[in-house]
Amino acid sequence: MHVQIINFQLKDLSEADYTKLCNDLASNFADIPGLISKVWLANSSTGTFGGVYFWKDQKAMEEFAKTELFNSVATHPNLTNISSKDFAVMEGPTRVTRGHIVSN
C-alpha cells in the first residue's frame, strides 16, 4: 500500500466554491483504478486544503499522475503552492495501531 498527501492553497476561489467543486469531482476520484480511498482535507484557519490518497501500490499512484484528471488538478488556476509527498506504508506497526492495510 502507498499513501500520497497533497496540499495547496486556494487562489481567487472561495472555500464554498471549492467545496462545491470537490463535491462535483468526488465520483471521478472514486473511479480511479488502484485508489483505495481519498480523504479530503480542509484547514480554514491556515487556508490549506488537499487530500490523503490511499493507493493499492506506488504503480497505481504513478499511473494516476498520467491522467487528465490529475493534470486538471495540478494545473488548476485556482490552486497554488501545490505539494505532493508519497510514502510507503509500514505494514507491521500500522496493523498494530488498527491502520487500514490492503494486501496486493
TIRO-2110 file (N, C-alpha, C; in Angstrom, 1 decimal):
// TIRO-2110
0.9, -1.2, 0.0, N, 1, A
0.0, 0.0, 0.0, CA, 1, A
0.9, 1.2, 0.0, C, 1, A
0.4, 2.3, -0.6, N, 2, A
1.1, 3.6, -0.7, CA, 2, A
0.2, 4.7, -0.3, C, 2, A
0.8, 5.7, 0.3, N, 3, A
0.0, 6.9, 0.7, CA, 3, A
0.6, 8.1, 0.1, C, 3, A
-0.3, 9.0, -0.4, N, 4, A
0.1, 10.3, -1.0, CA, 4, A
-0.6, 11.4, -0.3, C, 4, A
0.1, 12.4, 0.1, N, 5, A
-0.5, 13.6, 0.7, CA, 5, A
-0.3, 14.8, -0.2, C, 5, A
-1.4, 15.4, -0.6, N, 6, A
-1.3, 16.6, -1.4, CA, 6, A
-1.9, 17.8, -0.6, C, 6, A
-1.2, 18.9, -0.7, N, 7, A
-1.7, 20.1, 0.0, CA, 7, A
-1.6, 21.3, -1.0, C, 7, A
-2.4, 22.3, -0.8, N, 8, A
-2.4, 23.5, -1.6, CA, 8, A
-3.2, 24.6, -0.9, C, 8, A
-3.1, 25.8, -1.4, N, 9, A
-3.9, 26.9, -1.0, CA, 9, A
-4.8, 27.3, -2.2, C, 9, A
-5.9, 28.0, -1.8, N, 10, A
-6.8, 28.5, -2.9, CA, 10, A
-6.4, 29.9, -3.3, C, 10, A
-6.6, 30.2, -4.6, N, 11, A
-6.3, 31.5, -5.1, CA, 11, A
-7.6, 32.0, -5.9, C, 11, A
-8.1, 33.1, -5.5, N, 12, A
-9.3, 33.6, -6.2, CA, 12, A
-10.5, 32.6, -6.3, C, 12, A
-10.6, 31.9, -5.2, N, 13, A
-11.7, 30.9, -5.1, CA, 13, A
-12.1, 30.8, -3.7, C, 13, A
-13.4, 31.0, -3.4, N, 14, A
-13.9, 30.9, -2.0, CA, 14, A
-13.9, 29.4, -1.6, C, 14, A
-13.9, 29.3, -0.3, N, 15, A
-14.0, 27.9, 0.3, CA, 15, A
-15.3, 27.3, -0.1, C, 15, A
-16.4, 28.0, -0.1, N, 16, A
-17.7, 27.5, -0.5, CA, 16, A
-17.6, 27.0, -2.0, C, 16, A
-17.0, 27.8, -2.9, N, 17, A
-17.0, 27.3, -4.3, CA, 17, A
-16.0, 26.1, -4.4, C, 17, A
-15.0, 26.1, -3.6, N, 18, A
-14.1, 24.9, -3.6, CA, 18, A
-14.8, 23.7, -3.1, C, 18, A
-15.6, 23.8, -2.1, N, 19, A
-16.3, 22.7, -1.6, CA, 19, A
-17.3, 22.2, -2.6, C, 19, A
-18.0, 23.0, -3.3, N, 20, A
-18.9, 22.6, -4.4, CA, 20, A
-18.1, 21.9, -5.5, C, 20, A
-16.9, 22.4, -5.9, N, 21, A
-16.1, 21.7, -6.9, CA, 21, A
-15.7, 20.3, -6.4, C, 21, A
-15.3, 20.2, -5.1, N, 22, A
-14.9, 18.9, -4.6, CA, 22, A
-16.1, 17.9, -4.6, C, 22, A
-17.3, 18.4, -4.3, N, 23, A
-18.5, 17.5, -4.3, CA, 23, A
-18.8, 17.1, -5.7, C, 23, A
-18.5, 18.0, -6.7, N, 24, A
-18.8, 17.6, -8.1, CA, 24, A
-17.8, 16.6, -8.6, C, 24, A
-16.5, 16.7, -8.1, N, 25, A
-15.4, 15.8, -8.6, CA, 25, A
-15.3, 14.5, -7.9, C, 25, A
-15.9, 14.3, -6.7, N, 26, A
-15.7, 13.2, -5.8, CA, 26, A
-15.9, 11.9, -6.6, C, 26, A
-17.0, 11.8, -7.4, N, 27, A
-17.2, 10.5, -8.1, CA, 27, A
-16.2, 10.2, -9.1, C, 27, A
-15.5, 11.2, -9.7, N, 28, A
-14.4, 11.0, -10.6, CA, 28, A
-13.3, 10.3, -9.9, C, 28, A
-13.0, 10.8, -8.7, N, 29, A
-11.9, 10.2, -7.9, CA, 29, A
-12.2, 8.8, -7.5, C, 29, A
-13.5, 8.5, -7.2, N, 30, A
-13.9, 7.2, -6.7, CA, 30, A
-13.7, 6.2, -7.8, C, 30, A
-13.6, 6.6, -9.0, N, 31, A
-13.5, 5.6, -10.1, CA, 31, A
-12.0, 5.4, -10.6, C, 31, A
-11.1, 6.0, -9.9, N, 32, A
-9.6, 5.8, -10.3, CA, 32, A
-9.2, 4.4, -9.9, C, 32, A
-8.6, 3.7, -10.9, N, 33, A
-8.1, 2.4, -10.7, CA, 33, A
-6.9, 2.4, -9.7, C, 33, A
-7.0, 1.5, -8.7, N, 34, A
-5.9, 1.4, -7.7, CA, 34, A
-6.1, 2.4, -6.5, C, 34, A
-7.0, 3.3, -6.5, N, 35, A
-7.3, 4.1, -5.4, CA, 35, A
-8.2, 3.4, -4.4, C, 35, A
-7.6, 3.2, -3.2, N, 36, A
-8.4, 2.5, -2.2, CA, 36, A
-9.4, 3.5, -1.6, C, 36, A
-8.9, 4.7, -1.2, N, 37, A
-9.7, 5.8, -0.7, CA, 37, A
-9.0, 7.1, -0.8, C, 37, A
-9.8, 8.2, -0.7, N, 38, A
-9.3, 9.5, -0.6, CA, 38, A
-10.0, 10.2, 0.5, C, 38, A
-9.2, 10.9, 1.4, N, 39, A
-9.7, 11.7, 2.5, CA, 39, A
-9.5, 13.2, 2.0, C, 39, A
-10.5, 13.9, 2.0, N, 40, A
-10.5, 15.3, 1.5, CA, 40, A
-10.2, 16.2, 2.8, C, 40, A
-9.2, 17.1, 2.6, N, 41, A
-8.7, 17.9, 3.8, CA, 41, A
-9.1, 19.4, 3.6, C, 41, A
-9.4, 20.0, 4.7, N, 42, A
-9.6, 21.5, 4.7, CA, 42, A
-9.2, 22.0, 6.1, C, 42, A
-8.3, 23.1, 6.1, N, 43, A
-8.0, 23.8, 7.3, CA, 43, A
-8.2, 25.3, 7.0, C, 43, A
-9.4, 25.7, 7.3, N, 44, A
-9.8, 27.1, 7.0, CA, 44, A
-8.9, 28.1, 7.7, C, 44, A
-8.4, 27.8, 8.9, N, 45, A
-7.6, 28.8, 9.6, CA, 45, A
-6.3, 29.0, 9.0, C, 45, A
-5.7, 28.0, 8.3, N, 46, A
-4.4, 28.2, 7.6, CA, 46, A
-4.6, 28.4, 6.1, C, 46, A
-5.8, 28.2, 5.6, N, 47, A
-6.1, 28.2, 4.2, CA, 47, A
-5.4, 27.1, 3.4, C, 47, A
-5.2, 26.0, 4.1, N, 48, A
-4.6, 24.8, 3.5, CA, 48, A
-5.7, 23.7, 3.2, C, 48, A
-5.6, 23.2, 2.0, N, 49, A
-6.6, 22.2, 1.6, CA, 49, A
-5.8, 21.0, 0.9, C, 49, A
-6.5, 20.0, 0.6, N, 50, A
-5.8, 18.9, -0.1, CA, 50, A
-6.5, 17.5, 0.1, C, 50, A
-5.7, 16.5, 0.1, N, 51, A
-6.2, 15.1, 0.2, CA, 51, A
-5.1, 14.2, 0.6, C, 51, A
-5.6, 13.1, 1.3, N, 52, A
-4.7, 12.0, 1.6, CA, 52, A
-5.3, 10.8, 0.7, C, 52, A
-4.4, 10.3, -0.1, N, 53, A
-4.8, 9.2, -1.0, CA, 53, A
-4.2, 7.9, -0.6, C, 53, A
-5.0, 6.9, -0.5, N, 54, A
-4.5, 5.6, -0.1, CA, 54, A
-4.5, 4.7, -1.4, C, 54, A
-3.4, 4.4, -1.9, N, 55, A
-3.2, 3.6, -3.2, CA, 55, A
-2.9, 2.2, -2.9, C, 55, A
-3.4, 1.3, -3.8, N, 56, A
-3.0, -0.1, -3.8, CA, 56, A
-1.5, -0.3, -3.7, C, 56, A
-0.8, 0.5, -4.6, N, 57, A
0.6, 0.4, -4.6, CA, 57, A
1.2, 1.7, -5.3, C, 57, A
2.5, 1.8, -5.3, N, 58, A
3.1, 3.0, -5.9, CA, 58, A
2.8, 3.1, -7.4, C, 58, A
2.7, 2.0, -8.1, N, 59, A
2.4, 2.0, -9.5, CA, 59, A
1.1, 2.6, -9.8, C, 59, A
0.0, 2.3, -9.0, N, 60, A
-1.3, 2.9, -9.2, CA, 60, A
-1.2, 4.4, -9.1, C, 60, A
-0.4, 4.9, -8.1, N, 61, A
-0.3, 6.3, -7.9, CA, 61, A
0.4, 6.9, -9.1, C, 61, A
1.5, 6.3, -9.6, N, 62, A
2.2, 6.8, -10.8, CA, 62, A
1.3, 6.8, -12.0, C, 62, A
0.5, 5.8, -12.2, N, 63, A
-0.5, 5.7, -13.3, CA, 63, A
-1.5, 6.9, -13.3, C, 63, A
-1.9, 7.2, -12.0, N, 64, A
-2.9, 8.3, -11.9, CA, 64, A
-2.2, 9.6, -12.3, C, 64, A
-0.9, 9.8, -12.1, N, 65, A
-0.2, 11.0, -12.4, CA, 65, A
-0.2, 11.2, -13.9, C, 65, A
-0.5, 10.2, -14.7, N, 66, A
-0.6, 10.3, -16.2, CA, 66, A
-1.9, 10.7, -16.7, C, 66, A
-2.9, 10.8, -15.8, N, 67, A
-4.3, 11.0, -16.3, CA, 67, A
-4.7, 12.5, -16.5, C, 67, A
-5.7, 12.7, -17.2, N, 68, A
-6.3, 14.0, -17.4, CA, 68, A
-6.8, 14.6, -16.1, C, 68, A
-7.4, 13.8, -15.3, N, 69, A
-7.9, 14.3, -14.0, CA, 69, A
-6.8, 14.8, -13.2, C, 69, A
-5.7, 14.1, -13.1, N, 70, A
-4.5, 14.6, -12.3, CA, 70, A
-4.0, 15.9, -12.9, C, 70, A
-3.9, 15.9, -14.2, N, 71, A
-3.4, 17.2, -14.9, CA, 71, A
-4.4, 18.3, -14.6, C, 71, A
-5.7, 18.1, -14.6, N, 72, A
-6.6, 19.2, -14.4, CA, 72, A
-6.5, 19.8, -13.0, C, 72, A
-6.2, 18.9, -12.0, N, 73, A
-6.0, 19.4, -10.7, CA, 73, A
-4.6, 20.1, -10.6, C, 73, A
-3.6, 19.5, -11.1, N, 74, A
-2.2, 20.0, -11.0, CA, 74, A
-2.0, 21.4, -11.7, C, 74, A
-2.8, 21.6, -12.7, N, 75, A
-2.7, 22.9, -13.4, CA, 75, A
-3.9, 23.8, -13.2, C, 75, A
-4.8, 23.5, -12.2, N, 76, A
-5.9, 24.3, -12.0, CA, 76, A
-5.5, 25.7, -11.6, C, 76, A
-6.0, 26.8, -12.2, N, 77, A
-5.5, 28.1, -11.9, CA, 77, A
-5.9, 28.6, -10.5, C, 77, A
-6.8, 28.0, -9.9, N, 78, A
-7.2, 28.5, -8.5, CA, 78, A
-6.6, 27.7, -7.4, C, 78, A
-5.6, 26.8, -7.7, N, 79, A
-4.9, 26.1, -6.7, CA, 79, A
-3.4, 26.5, -6.8, C, 79, A
-2.8, 26.9, -5.7, N, 80, A
-1.5, 27.4, -5.7, CA, 80, A
-0.7, 26.7, -4.5, C, 80, A
0.6, 26.8, -4.7, N, 81, A
1.5, 26.2, -3.7, CA, 81, A
1.3, 24.7, -3.5, C, 81, A
1.1, 24.0, -4.6, N, 82, A
0.7, 22.6, -4.5, CA, 82, A
2.0, 21.8, -4.1, C, 82, A
1.8, 20.9, -3.2, N, 83, A
2.9, 20.0, -2.8, CA, 83, A
2.3, 18.6, -2.8, C, 83, A
3.1, 17.6, -3.2, N, 84, A
2.7, 16.2, -3.1, CA, 84, A
3.9, 15.4, -2.5, C, 84, A
3.5, 14.6, -1.5, N, 85, A
4.5, 13.7, -0.9, CA, 85, A
3.9, 12.3, -0.9, C, 85, A
4.8, 11.3, -1.2, N, 86, A
4.3, 10.0, -1.1, CA, 86, A
5.1, 9.1, -0.2, C, 86, A
4.5, 8.1, 0.4, N, 87, A
5.1, 7.3, 1.4, CA, 87, A
4.7, 5.8, 1.2, C, 87, A
5.6, 4.9, 1.5, N, 88, A
5.3, 3.5, 1.6, CA, 88, A
4.7, 3.4, 3.0, C, 88, A
3.8, 2.4, 3.2, N, 89, A
3.2, 2.1, 4.4, CA, 89, A
4.0, 1.1, 5.2, C, 89, A
4.3, 1.3, 6.4, N, 90, A
5.0, 0.4, 7.3, CA, 90, A
3.9, -0.6, 7.9, C, 90, A
3.7, -1.7, 7.2, N, 91, A
2.6, -2.6, 7.5, CA, 91, A
2.5, -3.1, 8.9, C, 91, A
3.7, -3.6, 9.5, N, 92, A
3.7, -4.2, 10.8, CA, 92, A
3.1, -3.3, 11.9, C, 92, A
3.7, -2.1, 12.1, N, 93, A
3.1, -1.2, 13.2, CA, 93, A
1.8, -0.6, 12.8, C, 93, A
1.5, -0.5, 11.5, N, 94, A
0.2, 0.0, 11.1, CA, 94, A
-0.9, -0.9, 11.5, C, 94, A
-0.7, -2.2, 11.3, N, 95, A
-1.7, -3.2, 11.8, CA, 95, A
-1.9, -3.2, 13.3, C, 95, A
-0.8, -3.0, 14.0, N, 96, A
-1.0, -2.9, 15.5, CA, 96, A
-1.9, -1.7, 15.9, C, 96, A
-1.7, -0.6, 15.2, N, 97, A
-2.5, 0.6, 15.5, CA, 97, A
-3.8, 0.7, 14.7, C, 97, A
-4.2, -0.4, 14.2, N, 98, A
-5.5, -0.6, 13.5, CA, 98, A
-5.6, 0.3, 12.2, C, 98, A
-4.5, 0.5, 11.6, N, 99, A
-4.5, 1.2, 10.3, CA, 99, A
-5.0, 0.3, 9.2, C, 99, A
-5.5, 0.9, 8.2, N, 100, A
-6.1, 0.1, 7.1, CA, 100, A
-5.0, -0.4, 6.2, C, 100, A
-4.9, -1.7, 6.1, N, 101, A
-3.9, -2.4, 5.2, CA, 101, A
-4.7, -3.2, 4.2, C, 101, A
-4.3, -3.0, 2.9, N, 102, A
-4.8, -3.8, 1.8, CA, 102, A
-3.7, -4.6, 1.2, C, 102, A
-3.9, -5.9, 1.1, N, 103, A
-2.9, -6.8, 0.5, CA, 103, A
-2.9, -6.6, -1.0, C, 103, A
-1.8, -6.7, -1.6, N, 104, A
-1.7, -6.7, -3.1, CA, 104, A
-2.2, -7.9, -3.7, C, 104, A
END
